[in-house]
Amino acid sequence: MADLRSDFIGIRSPNPFWLASAPPTDKEYNVRRAFRAGWGGVVWKTLGAEGPPVVNVNGPRYGVIHGPDRRVLGLNNIELITDRPLEVNLREIKSVKRDYPDRALVISLMVPCDEESWKAILAAVEDTGADGVELNFGCPHGMSERGMGSAVGQVPEYIEMVTRWVKQHSRMPCIVKLTPNVTDVRKPAEAARRGGADAVSLINTINSITSVDLDLFAPQPTIDGKGAHGGYCGPAVKPIALNMVAEIARSPETRGLPISGIGGITTWRDAAEFMALGAGNVQVCTAAMTYGFKVVQEMISGLRDYLDTREMALTELIGRAVPNVTDWNQLNLNYVTKAVIDQDACIKCGRCYAACEDTSHQAIAMRPGRVFEVIEAECVACNLCVDVCPVEDCITMRELEPGETDPRTGQQRGAYANWTTHPNNPMARAAE
């Protein structure tokens, strides 16, 4: 069976599935349950400095976006960092690490932007025997209004400065958690690398208001008639997270920087996609909050089966897709496909026809008896019909053979390599 043991920046765990810093990792009771369920590691919920206590709301903390079947697509939370005393958290961390020495135990930290505050909390965390620290530069609500969280993560100079302090005052591996609430995530990642970070983790939650109560006229969750923006997570953010992970993995300035992938991971397949795009391990939150800690068992068995089938080692999966991520102008314009409808599988719902006729290229005809056929001379291979069809594999895309004439353009496949050489490209015409 595939070996899922993970060594991420020197932090070893029996598998690459960690729980992210969040409500599920707020206390010893939860973390012990998680380890018994099979999680390879945990990032303990964010600790703050000694001082005025953190006070969370006592009303609803979560908003939700449901799919038609009430499946949770996204969660919005307005919860702050841990509101439990620092000394209690430290005592519990030490106890858990003593009893689970083979599991990864990383501590998330967020303190004010001064060197002494970071130096003090790092010393306290080191005494617990924890395996590393994760710097929370991503939280978009509550703490950011106090000059922490994403208020730091949105300023590369601050990221570099604080990371240097952490590396100067601690022997522990340092992971910098990045906010997605920026224009270009590569810049914060570059700053983390300059500061000496051992790895980055991403994405943290996205600024959001999930819904508005149309009776109270207030954002949800609603606290005494008022609402605030929160942090959005769950399956809906996965595409955004995958893109940001890939951007860091393929950028020359950050290539080779270890990445812990976060964002909507619910199944083993989600995890494998993050790893293929460069993540050395993954962190999970919403799936555990939705289905419980034992969801990791499906992730472990699924990933192991996939690797066994492929006869691939876990290390071979990591970054496997990165060379195939490119810029639009490098895409192969010689590659031409056409939609094909399997008449035996078709249930005659007409969804493909309606979508193409109303919003696309009028490339599907409806024949007598509600028989739907592709008009190849109009098909641009946009894939919309495949995406809206309710029957899996009923509509597929056929690749034109080399030299075959495209009935839409009249050109043979093989005419232009990519947009750089295409005659419709203004830059190509200027070069001529």
Secondary structure, DSSP 8 states (H G I E B T S, - for coil): -----EEETTEEESSSEEE-SSGGGSSHHHHHHHHHHT-SEEEEEEE--SSS-----SS--EEEEE-TT--EEEEEE---S--S-HHHHHHHHHHHHHH-TTSEEEEEE---SSHHHHHHHHHHHHTTT-SEEEEE----SSSGGGT-THHHHT-HHHHHHHHHHHHHH--S-EEEE--S-SS-THHHHHHHHHTT-SEEEE---EEE--EEETTTTEEES-BTTB---EEEESGGGHHHHHHHHHHHHH-TTTTT--EEEESS--SHHHHHHHHHTTEEEEEE-HHHHHH-TTHHHHHHHHHHHHHHHHT--HHHHTTTTGGG---GGGSBTT--EEEEE-TTT-----HHHHHHHHHS---EEEETTTEEEE-TTT-----HHHHH-SSTTSEEEEE--TT-B-TTT--BTTS-SBGGG-TT-HHHHHH-
